[in-house]
Amino acid sequence: MGVYSWDDPVRIDEFDSGGERRVLGYTEEMMLVHYSLNEGDEGELHSHDETVQASYVIDGRLELRGEYDTTVGPGDSYVIPPGTTHGVYAETPCNVIDAFSPPLDAYKPE
Protein backbone atom coordinates (compact mmCIF):
# COMPACT_ATOMS: atom_id res chain seq x y z
CA MET A 1 0.00 0.00 0.00
CA GLY A 2 1.17 3.50 -0.73
CA VAL A 3 0.04 6.76 0.83
CA TYR A 4 0.83 9.88 -1.14
CA SER A 5 0.51 13.59 -0.43
CA TRP A 6 -0.83 16.22 -2.84
CA ASP A 7 2.33 18.23 -2.09
CA ASP A 8 4.62 15.26 -2.73
CA PRO A 9 3.10 13.24 -5.59
CA VAL A 10 4.88 10.58 -7.62
CA ARG A 11 5.38 12.97 -10.55
CA ILE A 12 4.26 16.36 -11.88
CA ASP A 13 4.34 17.30 -15.56
CA GLU A 14 3.62 20.94 -16.35
CA PHE A 15 1.95 21.91 -19.63
CA ASP A 16 2.95 24.96 -21.67
CA SER A 17 -0.50 26.43 -20.93
CA GLY A 18 0.10 26.39 -17.18
CA GLY A 19 -1.95 23.25 -16.55
CA GLU A 20 -0.44 20.09 -15.16
CA ARG A 21 -0.60 16.32 -14.88
CA ARG A 22 -0.01 15.10 -11.32
CA VAL A 23 0.55 11.36 -10.80
CA LEU A 24 -0.97 10.83 -7.37
CA GLY A 25 0.06 7.20 -6.91
CA TYR A 26 0.40 3.84 -8.60
CA THR A 27 1.00 0.13 -8.20
CA GLU A 28 1.79 -2.46 -10.85
CA GLU A 29 -1.98 -2.78 -11.45
CA MET A 30 -3.32 0.79 -11.32
CA MET A 31 -2.35 4.46 -11.56
CA LEU A 32 -4.26 7.54 -10.30
CA VAL A 33 -3.67 10.87 -12.07
CA HIS A 34 -5.07 14.40 -11.59
CA TYR A 35 -5.21 16.79 -14.55
CA SER A 36 -5.54 20.54 -14.18
CA LEU A 37 -6.42 21.88 -17.63
CA ASN A 38 -6.83 25.41 -18.87
CA GLU A 39 -9.37 26.48 -21.46
CA GLY A 40 -8.14 25.38 -24.87
CA ASP A 41 -5.86 22.60 -23.61
CA GLU A 42 -5.99 19.61 -25.90
CA GLY A 43 -5.06 15.97 -25.60
CA GLU A 44 -4.28 14.66 -29.09
CA LEU A 45 -6.06 11.58 -30.44
CA HIS A 46 -4.39 8.38 -29.23
CA SER A 47 -5.16 4.94 -27.84
CA HIS A 48 -3.72 2.61 -25.20
CA ASP A 49 -2.97 -0.96 -26.33
CA GLU A 50 -3.65 -2.67 -23.00
CA THR A 51 -4.80 0.03 -20.59
CA VAL A 52 -8.35 0.84 -19.49
CA GLN A 53 -8.83 4.53 -18.62
CA ALA A 54 -11.59 5.63 -16.24
CA SER A 55 -12.12 9.38 -15.75
CA TYR A 56 -14.16 11.64 -13.46
CA VAL A 57 -14.71 15.35 -14.16
CA ILE A 58 -14.46 17.35 -10.93
CA ASP A 59 -15.21 20.71 -12.54
CA GLY A 60 -15.23 22.37 -15.94
CA ARG A 61 -16.38 21.17 -19.36
CA LEU A 62 -14.41 18.73 -21.46
CA GLU A 63 -15.08 17.72 -25.06
CA LEU A 64 -14.31 14.06 -25.71
CA ARG A 65 -13.04 13.37 -29.22
CA GLY A 66 -12.46 10.24 -31.27
CA GLU A 67 -14.69 7.20 -30.86
CA TYR A 68 -16.37 8.98 -27.94
CA ASP A 69 -17.66 12.29 -29.28
CA THR A 70 -19.53 14.18 -26.57
CA THR A 71 -19.11 16.87 -23.93
CA VAL A 72 -18.84 16.06 -20.22
CA GLY A 73 -19.05 18.28 -17.17
CA PRO A 74 -18.89 18.24 -13.37
CA GLY A 75 -19.87 14.87 -11.92
CA ASP A 76 -19.66 13.04 -15.25
CA SER A 77 -17.43 10.02 -15.73
CA TYR A 78 -16.39 7.84 -18.64
CA VAL A 79 -14.48 4.61 -19.25
CA ILE A 80 -12.28 4.10 -22.30
CA PRO A 81 -11.49 0.46 -23.20
CA PRO A 82 -8.07 -0.56 -24.56
CA GLY A 83 -7.54 0.18 -28.25
CA THR A 84 -10.15 2.97 -28.34
CA THR A 85 -9.08 6.18 -30.10
CA HIS A 86 -9.74 9.18 -27.86
CA GLY A 87 -8.65 12.72 -27.11
CA VAL A 88 -9.94 15.74 -25.19
CA TYR A 89 -10.41 19.48 -25.56
CA ALA A 90 -10.96 21.68 -22.49
CA GLU A 91 -13.87 24.02 -23.24
CA THR A 92 -13.31 25.67 -19.84
CA PRO A 93 -10.71 25.23 -17.10
CA CYS A 94 -11.08 21.65 -15.81
CA ASN A 95 -9.98 19.33 -13.05
CA VAL A 96 -10.17 15.66 -13.95
CA ILE A 97 -9.15 12.45 -12.16
CA ASP A 98 -8.04 9.50 -14.32
CA ALA A 99 -7.37 5.92 -13.28
CA PHE A 100 -5.30 3.73 -15.61
CA SER A 101 -5.13 -0.04 -15.36
CA PRO A 102 -2.49 -1.21 -15.97
CA PRO A 103 -0.47 2.00 -15.42
CA LEU A 104 1.01 3.92 -18.32
CA ASP A 105 4.78 3.54 -18.38
CA ALA A 106 5.13 7.06 -19.81
CA TYR A 107 3.66 8.54 -16.60
CA LYS A 108 5.85 6.61 -14.13
CA PRO A 109 8.66 8.47 -12.36
CA GLU A 110 11.61 9.28 -14.59
Buried (B, 14 or more C-beta within 10 A) or exposed (E): EEEBEEEEBBBEBEBEBEBBBBBBBBEEEBBBBBBBBBBEBBBEEEBBEEBBBBBBBEEBBBBBBBBBEEEBEEEBEBEBEEEBEBBBBBBEBBBBBBBBBBBBEEBEEE
